[in-house]
Amino acid sequence: MIYLSFGLKALAVLVALVLAANVLRAKIRLRPRLPLPPGPPGHWLFRNPLPKVNQSQQFAEWINTYGPIISLRVGPGKVMVIIGRYQESNDIMEKEGGLLADRPRAVAAGEILSRGLRMILAPAGEQFRRLRKAAHTHLQAKAAESYAPIQMDAARDVILDILDNPKGHQAAANRYAASVILRVMYGKSTPTATNAPEIIVVHKMLKRFQMLMRPGAFLIERFPILKHVPGYTTELEEWRREESQVFHDQLNRVSRELATGKAGPSFARYLLENQSSHKLSQEEMAYLAGSLFGAGSDTTAVAIMYVVMASACYPKAQEKVQEQLDIVVGRDRAPTFDDYSSLPQIEAFMLECLRWRPVAALGFAHCASADIVYKGMCIPEGAIVFGNHWAISRDPSVYPDPDQFDPERWLNSEGKIRDDIKFPSYGFGRRICPGRHIADRSVFINIALLLWSFKITQDPENPIDDMGFVDGVIAHPKPFAAHFQPRFGDEVSLRDMMARYREGL
């Protein structure tokens, strides 16, 4: 009887579950299902194959064909959404930023290489908030102003580097960015030469990280189970150990200097002194400072390279900046940050450089934490969402004649910076780059000193391919030649002016 009673109860529960499931299915069928954004047709089995090269540009072409928002099926149950127009990116990436504050799972770069410690890949949640708060406190706009002497000193060295070796202008940009970020992060200056050990190892690690971040580059992202296959991740584990060692070595050096009273101001010192209030572990502090050092040095250097490229390719735009420099600054001194508000032509030139050749051409992936409904379409929960900087920068409704380098588009009729258009150079919403204030000031002071010091032109025998860049996570320009002619007197006069610039710091 007991067994019969139990069997009847089990049968009753089973029937109830079946009936409940049928009701639920009926409700789902009755609920209107909104379509995904349109996109290119894919193979029924392999779905949409991702481009192997020039991803941001290929996505931009699909945007032109299928509409401002497109979707791709990139795996079983996985959808990728690409947003490629200014208004749509603002409506979704900014106004719905709370639903896109998360990151998609990154097996190779996030779980294996970084062990979940890189802020840029951290999922939305308590750890991300702690890391973000610590970074913001030291990198916010007011704090960025305190780094002016460091940035001016390094920008002056760029002029001297170019005088010594004009062909090495891209190396000079790398040196500038690494020098500034080393000082900001660790209170340490580095030699002018780009073969300093810290620079070499960080650039090597950045190259690996950016390779791992490229959408569709590694099979393990589609089949995470591969991380458990013996030997499959051996190389990634070796990279992780090397990266972790570098980051901890730098933090430990600052810790020793702090103990002996020799530590200067730096982000690492700030983290160590405020560890309890920010509730960060040693591992979190080491990776926060280390990953910011890597990201900051790379992106700033690339932006400066595009400043040189644009100056050489668009002499009339260069001349307008120089006309204003001559009026505001003159020839008896070199420009400083005190001239910022009086030089809107430089700010316009900077904004146009960042639009014309976006440093992060594809942008970084976000993850939708809930369905986002927009104009009759649905970006489903769990979708990987990109705001494609390259496609947005080519939006003709906001940036007419978008392939033309035209700083005047950023100025109003009074010659001041417009406040009605922007460009998402540093990302979107809660994932916007925390170091953007330092980066903007770095680009400004380099434009000011470079165009005050030199007339930059193309080499007639080696014309610049202004589309010659590596379309990865960071769009590094390929090597290009440029001529640098001192604008005031000869090289000796310019060196003398830079010596006096040093004395004024």
C-alpha positions in Angstrom: 0.0 0.0 0.0 2.9 2.3 0.9 4.5 1.7 -2.5 1.2 2.2 -4.3 0.5 5.4 -2.4 4.0 6.7 -3.3 3.6 5.8 -6.9 0.2 7.5 -7.2 1.7 10.7 -5.6 4.7 10.6 -8.0 2.3 10.1 -10.9 0.2 13.1 -9.7 3.3 15.3 -9.5 4.4 14.2 -13.0 1.0 15.0 -14.4 1.0 18.4 -12.7 4.5 19.2 -14.1 3.4 18.3 -17.6 0.3 20.4 -17.4 2.4 23.4 -16.0 4.9 23.0 -18.9 2.1 23.0 -21.4 0.6 26.2 -19.9 4.0 27.8 -20.0 4.7 26.8 -23.6 1.3 28.2 -24.6 2.1 31.5 -22.9 5.4 31.7 -24.7 3.7 31.0 -28.0 1.2 33.7 -27.4 3.8 36.2 -26.4 5.0 38.1 -29.6 8.7 37.3 -30.3 10.6 40.3 -31.5 13.2 39.7 -34.2 16.9 40.0 -33.9 18.5 42.9 -35.8 19.1 42.0 -39.4 22.5 40.8 -40.6 24.3 38.8 -43.3 23.1 35.3 -44.0 25.1 32.5 -42.3 25.7 28.8 -42.9 23.0 26.7 -41.0 25.8 24.7 -39.3 28.7 27.1 -38.9 26.5 30.2 -38.5 28.2 33.5 -39.4 31.9 33.1 -39.9 33.7 36.2 -38.5 36.1 38.1 -40.7 39.8 37.0 -40.4 41.1 40.4 -41.2 39.9 44.0 -41.1 37.0 43.1 -38.8 35.9 46.6 -37.9 35.8 47.6 -41.6 34.0 44.5 -42.7 31.4 45.0 -39.9 31.1 48.6 -41.2 30.3 47.4 -44.7 27.6 45.1 -43.3 26.2 48.1 -41.3 26.0 50.0 -44.6 24.1 47.1 -46.2 21.8 45.8 -43.5 21.3 48.8 -41.2 22.7 50.6 -38.2 22.4 47.6 -35.9 23.3 44.1 -37.2 23.4 40.7 -35.6 25.5 37.6 -36.2 25.0 34.1 -34.9 28.4 33.0 -33.7 27.8 29.7 -32.0 25.1 27.5 -30.4 22.7 30.0 -28.7 25.3 32.9 -29.1 24.4 36.1 -30.7 26.8 39.0 -31.5 25.3 42.5 -32.1 27.3 45.2 -33.8 26.1 48.9 -33.5 27.5 51.1 -36.1 25.8 54.5 -36.0 26.1 57.4 -33.6 22.5 57.8 -32.5 21.9 54.1 -32.1 25.1 53.7 -30.1 24.0 56.6 -27.8 20.5 55.2 -27.4 21.7 51.7 -26.6 25.2 51.8 -25.2 24.7 54.9 -23.1 21.0 55.2 -22.2 20.8 51.4 -21.6 24.3 51.4 -20.2 23.2 49.7 -17.0 22.1 46.6 -19.0 25.4 46.6 -20.9 27.8 47.0 -17.9 28.8 43.4 -18.1 31.4 41.7 -20.2 31.0 38.4 -22.1 33.0 35.4 -20.9 36.6 35.6 -22.1 38.1 32.2 -21.6 41.6 32.7 -23.0 42.3 36.4 -22.0 40.1 36.6 -18.9 40.1 33.2 -17.2 43.4 31.7 -18.2 45.8 34.6 -18.9 44.4 37.0 -16.2 42.7 34.7 -13.7 39.8 37.1 -13.6 41.9 39.9 -12.3 41.9 42.3 -15.3 39.5 45.2 -14.7 38.7 45.6 -18.4 37.4 42.0 -18.5 35.9 41.8 -15.0 32.2 40.9 -15.0 29.8 43.4 -13.6 29.6 43.0 -9.8 31.3 43.7 -6.5 34.9 43.1 -7.7 34.5 45.3 -10.7 33.0 48.1 -8.5 36.0 47.9 -6.1 38.5 48.0 -9.0 36.7 50.8 -10.7 36.4 52.9 -7.6 40.2 52.6 -6.9 41.1 53.5 -10.4 38.7 56.5 -10.6 40.0 58.1 -7.4 43.5 58.4 -8.8 42.7 59.0 -12.5 39.8 61.4 -12.4 39.9 64.8 -14.1 41.2 66.7 -11.1 43.9 64.2 -10.4 45.0 64.2 -14.0 45.9 67.8 -13.8 48.6 67.0 -11.2 50.5 65.0 -13.9 51.2 68.0 -16.0 54.9 68.3 -15.2 55.4 64.6 -16.1 53.6 64.9 -19.4 55.3 68.2 -20.4 58.7 66.7 -19.6 58.0 63.6 -21.7 56.5 65.6 -24.6 59.6 67.8 -24.7 61.7 64.6 -25.0 59.6 63.7 -28.0 60.8 66.8 -29.8 64.4 66.1 -28.8 64.1 62.4 -29.9 62.8 63.5 -33.3 65.6 66.0 -33.7 68.1 63.2 -33.0 66.3 60.6 -35.2 63.4 61.8 -37.3 62.9 58.3 -38.7 62.2 57.1 -35.2 59.2 59.3 -34.6 56.9 56.3 -33.8 59.5 55.0 -31.3 59.5 58.4 -29.7 55.7 58.2 -29.3 56.1 54.8 -27.6 58.7 56.2 -25.4 56.5 59.1 -24.4 53.6 57.0 -23.5 55.6 54.4 -21.5 57.5 57.0 -19.6 54.4 58.9 -18.5 52.4 55.8 -17.5 55.4 54.3 -15.6 55.6 57.5 -13.6 51.9 57.7 -13.0 51.5 54.0 -12.1 54.8 53.3 -10.3 56.6 56.6 -9.8 59.4 55.4 -12.0 60.9 57.2 -15.0 62.4 55.3 -17.9 65.3 56.1 -20.2 64.4 57.8 -23.5 65.4 54.6 -25.4 62.6 52.3 -26.1 64.6 49.3 -25.2 64.1 49.7 -21.5 63.3 46.3 -20.0 59.8 47.4 -18.7 58.8 48.7 -22.1 59.9 45.6 -24.0 58.1 43.2 -21.7 54.9 45.2 -21.5 54.7 45.5 -25.3 55.2 41.8 -25.6 52.4 41.1 -23.1 50.1 43.6 -24.8 50.6 41.9 -28.2 49.6 38.6 -26.7 46.5 40.1 -24.9 45.3 41.8 -28.0 45.7 38.7 -30.0 43.6 36.8 -27.5 40.9 39.4 -27.5 40.2 39.4 -31.2 36.7 38.0 -31.8 36.7 34.5 -33.2 40.5 34.2 -33.0 40.6 31.1 -30.7 38.5 28.0 -30.7 38.5 27.8 -26.9 36.1 30.8 -26.8 33.5 28.8 -28.7 34.2 25.5 -26.9 35.4 26.4 -23.3 35.6 22.7 -22.5 39.0 22.8 -24.3 40.5 24.5 -21.2 40.3 21.1 -19.5 42.1 19.2 -22.2 45.6 18.3 -20.9 48.3 20.4 -22.6 45.9 22.6 -24.6 46.5 25.7 -22.5 50.2 25.2 -21.7 51.4 28.3 -23.6 48.7 30.5 -22.1 49.7 29.3 -18.6 53.3 30.2 -19.3 52.2 33.7 -20.5 50.1 34.1 -17.3 53.1 33.3 -15.0 55.3 35.8 -16.9 52.7 38.5 -16.8 51.9 38.0 -13.1 55.6 38.1 -12.2 56.1 41.4 -14.0 53.0 43.0 -12.3 54.0 41.8 -8.9 57.6 42.8 -9.3 56.6 46.4 -10.0 54.2 46.5 -7.1 56.7 44.9 -4.7 59.3 47.5 -5.7 57.0 50.3 -4.7 56.2 48.5 -1.5 59.9 48.3 -0.6 60.4 52.0 -1.4 57.4 52.8 0.7 58.8 50.9 3.7 62.1 52.9 3.4 60.5 56.3 2.8 61.8 56.5 -0.8 58.5 56.0 -2.7 57.3 59.0 -4.7 53.7 59.6 -5.5 52.2 57.0 -7.8 49.0 54.9 -8.3 50.7 51.8 -6.8 51.7 53.7 -3.7 48.1 55.0 -3.4 46.8 51.4 -3.7 49.2 50.1 -1.0 48.4 53.0 1.4 44.6 52.6 0.9 44.4 48.8 0.6 42.1 48.3 3.5 39.6 51.0 2.4 39.4 49.7 -1.2 39.4 46.1 0.0 41.8 44.9 -2.7 44.1 41.8 -2.4 47.7 41.9 -3.4 46.8 40.1 -6.6 44.1 42.6 -7.5 46.4 45.6 -6.8 49.2 44.1 -8.9 46.9 43.5 -11.9 45.0 46.7 -11.6 48.2 48.8 -11.8 49.8 46.5 -14.3 46.9 46.3 -16.7 46.4 50.1 -16.6 50.1 50.6 -17.3 49.9 48.3 -20.4 46.6 49.8 -21.8 47.6 53.4 -21.1 51.0 53.2 -22.7 49.7 51.5 -25.9 46.7 53.6 -26.7 48.3 56.9 -26.0 51.3 56.1 -28.3 49.0 55.1 -31.1 47.0 58.3 -30.8 50.2 60.4 -31.0 51.3 58.4 -34.2 48.0 59.4 -35.8 48.6 63.0 -34.9 51.8 62.9 -36.9 50.1 61.0 -39.8 47.2 63.5 -40.0 49.6 66.5 -39.8 51.6 65.2 -42.7 48.6 64.1 -44.9 46.5 67.3 -44.3 48.8 70.3 -44.3 46.0 72.9 -44.3 44.6 71.5 -41.1 48.1 71.6 -39.7 48.5 75.3 -40.7 45.3 76.3 -39.0 46.6 74.9 -35.7 50.0 76.7 -36.2 48.3 80.0 -37.0 46.5 79.9 -33.7 49.7 78.8 -31.9 51.6 81.7 -33.3 48.9 84.2 -32.1 48.4 82.7 -28.7 51.8 81.4 -27.8 54.2 83.2 -30.1 57.8 82.3 -30.7 59.4 83.3 -27.4 58.1 80.4 -25.5 56.6 76.9 -26.1 53.0 76.0 -25.3 51.9 74.6 -22.0 48.7 73.3 -20.4 47.9 76.9 -19.3 47.2 77.5 -23.0 44.6 74.7 -23.3 41.4 76.9 -23.2 42.9 79.4 -25.7 43.7 76.8 -28.3 40.4 75.3 -29.6 42.1 74.5 -32.9 44.3 72.0 -31.1 41.4 70.4 -29.3 39.5 70.2 -32.6 42.5 68.6 -34.2 42.7 66.1 -31.3 39.0 65.2 -31.5 39.3 64.7 -35.3 42.4 62.5 -35.0 40.5 60.2 -32.5 37.5 60.1 -34.9 39.4 59.8 -38.2 41.5 56.9 -37.0 39.9 55.4 -33.9 42.5 53.9 -31.6 40.2 51.0 -30.7 38.6 50.5 -34.1 36.2 47.7 -33.1 35.7 48.7 -29.5 35.4 46.2 -26.6 32.7 43.7 -26.1 29.8 44.3 -23.7 27.3 41.7 -22.6 23.5 42.3 -22.3 22.3 41.3 -18.9 18.6 41.4 -20.0 16.7 41.7 -23.3 17.0 45.2 -24.8 14.1 46.2 -27.1 14.9 48.9 -29.6 12.7 50.0 -32.6 10.9 46.7 -32.9 14.1 44.6 -32.5 15.5 42.6 -29.6 19.0 42.4 -28.4 18.6 39.3 -26.3 20.0 38.7 -22.9 23.5 37.2 -23.1 24.2 38.8 -26.5 27.8 40.0 -27.1 27.4 43.7 -28.0 30.0 45.9 -29.8 29.8 49.6 -30.4 32.0 49.6 -33.6 34.1 52.7 -33.4 35.1 52.6 -37.0 31.6 52.3 -38.3 30.3 55.0 -35.9 33.1 57.3 -37.1 31.9 56.9 -40.6 28.3 57.9 -39.9 27.6 60.5 -42.6 24.6 61.9 -40.8 26.8 63.1 -38.0 30.2 63.4 -39.6 29.7 64.6 -43.2 32.3 63.4 -45.7 33.6 61.1 -42.9 36.8 59.9 -44.6 38.0 63.5 -44.9 40.2 64.8 -42.0 38.4 68.0 -41.0 38.9 69.4 -37.6 36.6 72.3 -38.4 33.6 69.9 -38.0 34.2 70.2 -34.2 34.1 74.0 -34.1 31.0 76.3 -34.0 30.6 79.6 -35.8 32.5 81.4 -32.9 35.5 79.1 -33.3 34.7 77.2 -30.0 34.3 73.5 -29.5 30.8 72.3 -30.3 28.9 70.6 -27.5 26.3 68.9 -29.7 28.5 66.2 -31.2 30.8 63.7 -29.6 32.7 60.5 -30.5 33.0 57.5 -28.2 36.8 57.4 -28.3 37.1 55.9 -24.8 34.1 53.5 -24.8 30.6 53.6 -23.4 28.7 53.8 -20.2 30.0 52.3 -17.1 32.9 50.7 -19.0 34.3 54.0 -20.3 38.1 54.1 -20.0 39.2 55.4 -16.5 42.4 56.9 -17.9 40.7 59.1 -20.5 41.5 62.4 -18.8 45.3 61.6 -18.7 45.1 60.4 -22.3 43.4 63.5 -23.6 46.0 65.8 -21.9 48.8 63.7 -23.3 47.5 64.0 -26.9 46.9 67.7 -26.4 50.4 68.6 -25.2 52.0 66.5 -27.9 50.0 68.2 -30.7 50.9 71.6 -29.1 54.6 70.9 -29.0 54.9 69.0 -32.2 53.1 71.6 -34.3 54.7 74.5 -32.5 58.1 73.0 -33.2 57.8 71.5 -36.7 56.2 71.7 -40.0 55.4 68.0 -40.7 55.3 66.8 -44.3 55.2 63.6 -46.2 58.3 62.1 -47.6 57.8 62.4 -51.5 59.7 59.1 -52.0 57.7 57.3 -49.4 54.1 58.6 -49.4 52.0 57.7 -46.4 49.3 55.0 -46.7 46.8 56.5 -44.3 44.9 53.2 -44.3 48.0 51.3 -43.3 47.1 50.1 -39.9 46.8 46.8 -38.1 43.1 46.3 -37.5 43.3 44.5 -34.2 41.9 45.4 -30.8 44.2 48.5 -31.0 44.6 49.9 -34.5 48.4 50.3 -34.6 49.6 52.3 -37.7 52.1 50.5 -39.8 55.6 52.2 -40.1 55.5 55.4 -42.1 57.9 58.2 -43.0 57.5 61.9 -42.3 59.7 65.0 -42.5 60.1 67.3 -39.6 61.3 70.9 -40.4 61.9 73.2 -37.4 59.6 76.2 -37.7 61.7 78.7 -35.9 65.4 79.0 -37.0 67.4 75.8 -37.1 67.8 72.7 -34.9 70.1 74.5 -32.5 67.5 77.1 -31.8 64.8 74.5 -31.2 67.1 72.5 -28.9 67.8 75.7 -26.9 64.1 76.4 -26.6 63.5 72.9 -25.3 66.3 73.3 -22.8 64.5 76.4 -21.5 61.2 74.5 -21.5 62.9 71.9 -19.2 64.0 74.7 -16.8 60.5 75.9 -16.5 59.1 72.6 -15.4 
